[in-house]
Amino acid sequence: MASLGFNLGFTFSSAQIQQHRKVSGGGRVRVISCNSSSSSSSSSQASSPQGISAATPPEIELEFFGPKPGSDGSYPVDKAKAVSGEKLLRSIMQDTKIELYAAYGKVMNCGGGGSCGTCIVEILDGRDLLNERTDTENRYLKKKPESWRLACQTIVGNKENSGKVVVQRIPQWKK
């Protein structure tokens, strides 16, 4: 059974709480240890100077539609969530085991370096929650619609925004 450990640290006024959690293969979370030091003046709802709660960073919800409809005419949908501004679309898809590459791209992709153009996706909704197209994207996608992006160049969120992004995987078949 695989497990993943991570550490969450929050600072509230002069109180600091450290929680160590372990996620087991079944998706259950167990608190391994919890250390806290607090003062009587600490508040339960502290926030950062920008007004964003320190306990809940902004999050982007993602929906990934399959490249082609199934036999019933509906597109398969995968869902994921990511902390705003922390990851590339390619990384999110790989971390959640969502298929990114077509047959050629599985063999010939550049590993996220932006030099092959095989990780093309189409943003159906939520383009305003992503970074602007990079120079690399402009070079590979100059004759493609503005909604097309390279997953290896697309940062999801900007650390302050939250919302939903809808992605069409592998739109190359639309050529």
C-alpha positions as protocol buffer text, in pm:
chain_id: "A"
residue {
  index: 1
  type: MET
  ca { x: 0 y: 0 z: 0 }
}
residue {
  index: 2
  type: ALA
  ca { x: 150 y: 334 z: -104 }
}
residue {
  index: 3
  type: SER
  ca { x: 143 y: 627 z: 134 }
}
residue {
  index: 4
  type: LEU
  ca { x: 224 y: 992 z: 106 }
}
residue {
  index: 5
  type: GLY
  ca { x: 330 y: 1218 z: 392 }
}
residue {
  index: 6
  type: PHE
  ca { x: 300 y: 1593 z: 400 }
}
residue {
  index: 7
  type: ASN
  ca { x: 330 y: 1877 z: 647 }
}
residue {
  index: 8
  type: LEU
  ca { x: 87 y: 2165 z: 688 }
}
residue {
  index: 9
  type: GLY
  ca { x: 211 y: 2468 z: 883 }
}
residue {
  index: 10
  type: PHE
  ca { x: -5 y: 2768 z: 959 }
}
residue {
  index: 11
  type: THR
  ca { x: 74 y: 3081 z: 1157 }
}
residue {
  index: 12
  type: PHE
  ca { x: -209 y: 3260 z: 1336 }
}
residue {
  index: 13
  type: SER
  ca { x: -94 y: 3578 z: 1514 }
}
residue {
  index: 14
  type: SER
  ca { x: 154 y: 3434 z: 1762 }
}
residue {
  index: 15
  type: ALA
  ca { x: 18 y: 3078 z: 1740 }
}
residue {
  index: 16
  type: GLN
  ca { x: 177 y: 2821 z: 1517 }
}
residue {
  index: 17
  type: ILE
  ca { x: 16 y: 2489 z: 1439 }
}
residue {
  index: 18
  type: GLN
  ca { x: 204 y: 2205 z: 1273 }
}
residue {
  index: 19
  type: GLN
  ca { x: 13 y: 1904 z: 1149 }
}
residue {
  index: 20
  type: HIS
  ca { x: 172 y: 1599 z: 996 }
}
residue {
  index: 21
  type: ARG
  ca { x: -66 y: 1388 z: 793 }
}
residue {
  index: 22
  type: LYS
  ca { x: -25 y: 1061 z: 612 }
}
residue {
  index: 23
  type: VAL
  ca { x: -246 y: 963 z: 320 }
}
residue {
  index: 24
  type: SER
  ca { x: -273 y: 589 z: 262 }
}
residue {
  index: 25
  type: GLY
  ca { x: -353 y: 419 z: -66 }
}
residue {
  index: 26
  type: GLY
  ca { x: -724 y: 397 z: 26 }
}
residue {
  index: 27
  type: GLY
  ca { x: -748 y: 776 z: 38 }
}
residue {
  index: 28
  type: ARG
  ca { x: -790 y: 788 z: 416 }
}
residue {
  index: 29
  type: VAL
  ca { x: -605 y: 1056 z: 611 }
}
residue {
  index: 30
  type: ARG
  ca { x: -457 y: 984 z: 949 }
}
residue {
  index: 31
  type: VAL
  ca { x: -311 y: 1257 z: 1173 }
}
residue {
  index: 32
  type: ILE
  ca { x: 27 y: 1123 z: 1281 }
}
residue {
  index: 33
  type: SER
  ca { x: 115 y: 1407 z: 1516 }
}
residue {
  index: 34
  type: CYS
  ca { x: -14 y: 1748 z: 1599 }
}
residue {
  index: 35
  type: ASN
  ca { x: 199 y: 2008 z: 1774 }
}
residue {
  index: 36
  type: SER
  ca { x: 56 y: 2345 z: 1856 }
}
residue {
  index: 37
  type: SER
  ca { x: 154 y: 2647 z: 2056 }
}
residue {
  index: 38
  type: SER
  ca { x: -102 y: 2916 z: 2105 }
}
residue {
  index: 39
  type: SER
  ca { x: -166 y: 3232 z: 2296 }
}
residue {
  index: 40
  type: SER
  ca { x: -490 y: 3363 z: 2438 }
}
residue {
  index: 41
  type: SER
  ca { x: -503 y: 3638 z: 2174 }
}
residue {
  index: 42
  type: SER
  ca { x: -499 y: 3406 z: 1872 }
}
residue {
  index: 43
  type: SER
  ca { x: -806 y: 3407 z: 1653 }
}
residue {
  index: 44
  type: SER
  ca { x: -960 y: 3107 z: 1485 }
}
residue {
  index: 45
  type: GLN
  ca { x: -1006 y: 3288 z: 1152 }
}
residue {
  index: 46
  type: ALA
  ca { x: -674 y: 3455 z: 1075 }
}
residue {
  index: 47
  type: SER
  ca { x: -599 y: 3573 z: 726 }
}
residue {
  index: 48
  type: SER
  ca { x: -306 y: 3700 z: 526 }
}
residue {
  index: 49
  type: PRO
  ca { x: -261 y: 4069 z: 436 }
}
residue {
  index: 50
  type: GLN
  ca { x: -436 y: 4011 z: 104 }
}
residue {
  index: 51
  type: GLY
  ca { x: -748 y: 3889 z: 284 }
}
residue {
  index: 52
  type: ILE
  ca { x: -701 y: 3524 z: 185 }
}
residue {
  index: 53
  type: SER
  ca { x: -748 y: 3272 z: 461 }
}
residue {
  index: 54
  type: ALA
  ca { x: -418 y: 3110 z: 556 }
}
residue {
  index: 55
  type: ALA
  ca { x: -593 y: 2778 z: 618 }
}
residue {
  index: 56
  type: THR
  ca { x: -748 y: 2753 z: 271 }
}
residue {
  index: 57
  type: PRO
  ca { x: -532 y: 2864 z: -23 }
}
residue {
  index: 58
  type: PRO
  ca { x: -728 y: 2945 z: -339 }
}
residue {
  index: 59
  type: GLU
  ca { x: -802 y: 2636 z: -541 }
}
residue {
  index: 60
  type: ILE
  ca { x: -874 y: 2571 z: -908 }
}
residue {
  index: 61
  type: GLU
  ca { x: -1117 y: 2296 z: -1006 }
}
residue {
  index: 62
  type: LEU
  ca { x: -1038 y: 2127 z: -1336 }
}
residue {
  index: 63
  type: GLU
  ca { x: -1252 y: 1915 z: -1566 }
}
residue {
  index: 64
  type: PHE
  ca { x: -1085 y: 1724 z: -1848 }
}
residue {
  index: 65
  type: PHE
  ca { x: -1301 y: 1608 z: -2136 }
}
residue {
  index: 66
  type: GLY
  ca { x: -1177 y: 1313 z: -2340 }
}
residue {
  index: 67
  type: PRO
  ca { x: -1063 y: 1369 z: -2697 }
}
residue {
  index: 68
  type: LYS
  ca { x: -1354 y: 1187 z: -2861 }
}
residue {
  index: 69
  type: PRO
  ca { x: -1708 y: 1101 z: -2755 }
}
residue {
  index: 70
  type: GLY
  ca { x: -1788 y: 750 z: -2639 }
}
residue {
  index: 71
  type: SER
  ca { x: -2041 y: 517 z: -2799 }
}
residue {
  index: 72
  type: ASP
  ca { x: -2326 y: 695 z: -2618 }
}
residue {
  index: 73
  type: GLY
  ca { x: -2218 y: 1032 z: -2762 }
}
residue {
  index: 74
  type: SER
  ca { x: -2095 y: 1178 z: -2433 }
}
residue {
  index: 75
  type: TYR
  ca { x: -1736 y: 1275 z: -2365 }
}
residue {
  index: 76
  type: PRO
  ca { x: -1556 y: 1101 z: -2078 }
}
residue {
  index: 77
  type: VAL
  ca { x: -1476 y: 1349 z: -1797 }
}
residue {
  index: 78
  type: ASP
  ca { x: -1194 y: 1342 z: -1542 }
}
residue {
  index: 79
  type: LYS
  ca { x: -1176 y: 1588 z: -1253 }
}
residue {
  index: 80
  type: ALA
  ca { x: -890 y: 1729 z: -1051 }
}
residue {
  index: 81
  type: LYS
  ca { x: -815 y: 2016 z: -811 }
}
residue {
  index: 82
  type: ALA
  ca { x: -499 y: 2221 z: -772 }
}
residue {
  index: 83
  type: VAL
  ca { x: -376 y: 2502 z: -551 }
}
residue {
  index: 84
  type: SER
  ca { x: -388 y: 2820 z: -757 }
}
residue {
  index: 85
  type: GLY
  ca { x: -57 y: 2923 z: -914 }
}
residue {
  index: 86
  type: GLU
  ca { x: 149 y: 2627 z: -802 }
}
residue {
  index: 87
  type: LYS
  ca { x: 151 y: 2381 z: -1093 }
}
residue {
  index: 88
  type: LEU
  ca { x: 158 y: 2347 z: -1466 }
}
residue {
  index: 89
  type: LEU
  ca { x: -141 y: 2188 z: -1635 }
}
residue {
  index: 90
  type: ARG
  ca { x: 87 y: 1905 z: -1757 }
}
residue {
  index: 91
  type: SER
  ca { x: 197 y: 1826 z: -1400 }
}
residue {
  index: 92
  type: ILE
  ca { x: -160 y: 1820 z: -1272 }
}
residue {
  index: 93
  type: MET
  ca { x: -262 y: 1580 z: -1547 }
}
residue {
  index: 94
  type: GLN
  ca { x: 34 y: 1350 z: -1485 }
}
residue {
  index: 95
  type: ASP
  ca { x: -12 y: 1356 z: -1105 }
}
residue {
  index: 96
  type: THR
  ca { x: -378 y: 1256 z: -1140 }
}
residue {
  index: 97
  type: LYS
  ca { x: -307 y: 1000 z: -1416 }
}
residue {
  index: 98
  type: ILE
  ca { x: -515 y: 1186 z: -1677 }
}
residue {
  index: 99
  type: GLU
  ca { x: -409 y: 1099 z: -2033 }
}
residue {
  index: 100
  type: LEU
  ca { x: -237 y: 1392 z: -2202 }
}
residue {
  index: 101
  type: TYR
  ca { x: -62 y: 1256 z: -2508 }
}
residue {
  index: 102
  type: ALA
  ca { x: -188 y: 1091 z: -2826 }
}
residue {
  index: 103
  type: ALA
  ca { x: 2 y: 787 z: -2957 }
}
residue {
  index: 104
  type: TYR
  ca { x: 282 y: 991 z: -3117 }
}
residue {
  index: 105
  type: GLY
  ca { x: 318 y: 1217 z: -2813 }
}
residue {
  index: 106
  type: LYS
  ca { x: 356 y: 925 z: -2573 }
}
residue {
  index: 107
  type: VAL
  ca { x: 674 y: 827 z: -2753 }
}
residue {
  index: 108
  type: MET
  ca { x: 807 y: 1158 z: -2882 }
}
residue {
  index: 109
  type: ASN
  ca { x: 724 y: 1417 z: -2611 }
}
residue {
  index: 110
  type: CYS
  ca { x: 1001 y: 1643 z: -2483 }
}
residue {
  index: 111
  type: GLY
  ca { x: 924 y: 1587 z: -2114 }
}
residue {
  index: 112
  type: GLY
  ca { x: 771 y: 1928 z: -2058 }
}
residue {
  index: 113
  type: GLY
  ca { x: 1044 y: 2142 z: -2209 }
}
residue {
  index: 114
  type: GLY
  ca { x: 816 y: 2316 z: -2458 }
}
residue {
  index: 115
  type: SER
  ca { x: 1010 y: 2198 z: -2760 }
}
residue {
  index: 116
  type: CYS
  ca { x: 778 y: 1942 z: -2925 }
}
residue {
  index: 117
  type: GLY
  ca { x: 418 y: 2071 z: -2922 }
}
residue {
  index: 118
  type: THR
  ca { x: 264 y: 1729 z: -2841 }
}
residue {
  index: 119
  type: CYS
  ca { x: 82 y: 1835 z: -2523 }
}
residue {
  index: 120
  type: ILE
  ca { x: -180 y: 2053 z: -2690 }
}
residue {
  index: 121
  type: VAL
  ca { x: -509 y: 2098 z: -2504 }
}
residue {
  index: 122
  type: GLU
  ca { x: -806 y: 2324 z: -2566 }
}
residue {
  index: 123
  type: ILE
  ca { x: -938 y: 2543 z: -2285 }
}
residue {
  index: 124
  type: LEU
  ca { x: -1316 y: 2537 z: -2314 }
}
residue {
  index: 125
  type: ASP
  ca { x: -1384 y: 2754 z: -2009 }
}
residue {
  index: 126
  type: GLY
  ca { x: -1176 y: 2942 z: -1751 }
}
residue {
  index: 127
  type: ARG
  ca { x: -900 y: 3087 z: -1973 }
}
residue {
  index: 128
  type: ASP
  ca { x: -885 y: 3389 z: -1742 }
}
residue {
  index: 129
  type: LEU
  ca { x: -762 y: 3159 z: -1462 }
}
residue {
  index: 130
  type: LEU
  ca { x: -447 y: 3064 z: -1658 }
}
residue {
  index: 131
  type: ASN
  ca { x: -128 y: 3251 z: -1743 }
}
residue {
  index: 132
  type: GLU
  ca { x: -97 y: 3427 z: -2079 }
}
residue {
  index: 133
  type: ARG
  ca { x: 40 y: 3230 z: -2372 }
}
residue {
  index: 134
  type: THR
  ca { x: 419 y: 3208 z: -2361 }
}
residue {
  index: 135
  type: ASP
  ca { x: 650 y: 3281 z: -2656 }
}
residue {
  index: 136
  type: THR
  ca { x: 694 y: 2906 z: -2698 }
}
residue {
  index: 137
  type: GLU
  ca { x: 318 y: 2860 z: -2724 }
}
residue {
  index: 138
  type: ASN
  ca { x: 287 y: 3146 z: -2969 }
}
residue {
  index: 139
  type: ARG
  ca { x: 548 y: 2977 z: -3190 }
}
residue {
  index: 140
  type: TYR
  ca { x: 383 y: 2632 z: -3187 }
}
residue {
  index: 141
  type: LEU
  ca { x: 23 y: 2752 z: -3192 }
}
residue {
  index: 142
  type: LYS
  ca { x: 39 y: 3060 z: -3416 }
}
residue {
  index: 143
  type: LYS
  ca { x: -219 y: 2921 z: -3663 }
}
residue {
  index: 144
  type: LYS
  ca { x: -437 y: 2757 z: -3397 }
}
residue {
  index: 145
  type: PRO
  ca { x: -729 y: 2906 z: -3203 }
}
residue {
  index: 146
  type: GLU
  ca { x: -651 y: 3120 z: -2896 }
}
residue {
  index: 147
  type: SER
  ca { x: -819 y: 2857 z: -2681 }
}
residue {
  index: 148
  type: TRP
  ca { x: -544 y: 2603 z: -2762 }
}
residue {
  index: 149
  type: ARG
  ca { x: -256 y: 2579 z: -2515 }
}
residue {
  index: 150
  type: LEU
  ca { x: 54 y: 2369 z: -2448 }
}
residue {
  index: 151
  type: ALA
  ca { x: -4 y: 2194 z: -2115 }
}
residue {
  index: 152
  type: CYS
  ca { x: 368 y: 2215 z: -2032 }
}
residue {
  index: 153
  type: GLN
  ca { x: 358 y: 2597 z: -2056 }
}
residue {
  index: 154
  type: THR
  ca { x: 24 y: 2664 z: -1885 }
}
residue {
  index: 155
  type: ILE
  ca { x: 26 y: 2764 z: -1519 }
}
residue {
  index: 156
  type: VAL
  ca { x: -306 y: 2698 z: -1348 }
}
residue {
  index: 157
  type: GLY
  ca { x: -406 y: 3002 z: -1141 }
}
residue {
  index: 158
  type: ASN
  ca { x: -199 y: 3287 z: -1003 }
}
residue {
  index: 159
  type: LYS
  ca { x: -196 y: 3218 z: -624 }
}
residue {
  index: 160
  type: GLU
  ca { x: -484 y: 3462 z: -571 }
}
residue {
  index: 161
  type: ASN
  ca { x: -766 y: 3344 z: -798 }
}
residue {
  index: 162
  type: SER
  ca { x: -995 y: 3045 z: -773 }
}
residue {
  index: 163
  type: GLY
  ca { x: -1255 y: 2898 z: -1003 }
}
residue {
  index: 164
  type: LYS
  ca { x: -1309 y: 2628 z: -1261 }
}
residue {
  index: 165
  type: VAL
  ca { x: -1117 y: 2544 z: -1579 }
}
residue {
  index: 166
  type: VAL
  ca { x: -1262 y: 2309 z: -1840 }
}
residue {
  index: 167
  type: VAL
  ca { x: -1008 y: 2138 z: -2067 }
}
residue {
  index: 168
  type: GLN
  ca { x: -1053 y: 1936 z: -2387 }
}
residue {
  index: 169
  type: ARG
  ca { x: -774 y: 1679 z: -2399 }
}
residue {
  index: 170
  type: ILE
  ca { x: -584 y: 1614 z: -2721 }
}
residue {
  index: 171
  type: PRO
  ca { x: -777 y: 1841 z: -2959 }
}
residue {
  index: 172
  type: GLN
  ca { x: -543 y: 1763 z: -3252 }
}
residue {
  index: 173
  type: TRP
  ca { x: -811 y: 1546 z: -3410 }
}
residue {
  index: 174
  type: LYS
  ca { x: -1009 y: 1869 z: -3473 }
}
residue {
  index: 175
  type: LYS
  ca { x: -756 y: 1983 z: -3738 }
}
